[in-house]
Amino acid sequence: MKTLLRSLLYLALMVWLGSEVFFPIVAAVAFSTLRPDTHTAGMIVRQLLTILHGMGLVSGMVAMALLALAPAWGIYKPRTVLAPMGLVLVMIAFTVYAQFGIIPAMERDRIAAGGAIDAADAANVSRLDFERLHNRSEHVEEAILLLGLATVALVAKAETGRV
């Protein structure tokens, strides 16, 4: 049973981190394939981000529950799961912020800019805010990935029981 629960924990982390790793590749393919129509590519990427965030939130909740219950089930020592739980909690918070804070704000900017952000003047306030939010979104996703890698390392360290 311990092996099954550990496997589920690692699976939850792999699904989340795997989607974070491969998302930029999918986005690059969408934009290179649809180069003349960046609006459509952007809409596809937005939908993919929504799916990625949904997967991240479910995976994060599963990982959090398994980490919280692991000491009671004798899988890990209680102190060894505190840091991974903290990192997963921050990852969930960043994902919620990206999904429910950044993406809706970018959508408002896109609509305010006339529907297609590339068609707006480079000095347009909505376009400038959109680009600022896009940059922030990239940094948030990078942070989620780095925190996830640190979480995996800490969970692997907890396997040894020496923390």
Secondary structure, 3 states (H helix, E strand, C coil): CHHHHHHHHHHHHHHHHHHHHHHHHHHHHHHHHCCCCHHHHHHHHHHHHHHHHHHHHHHHHHHHHHHHHCCCCCCCCHHHHHHHHHHHHHHHHHHHHHHHHHHHHHHHHHHHCCCCHHHCCCCCHHHHHHHHHHHHHHHHHHHHHHHHHHHHHHHHHHHHCCC
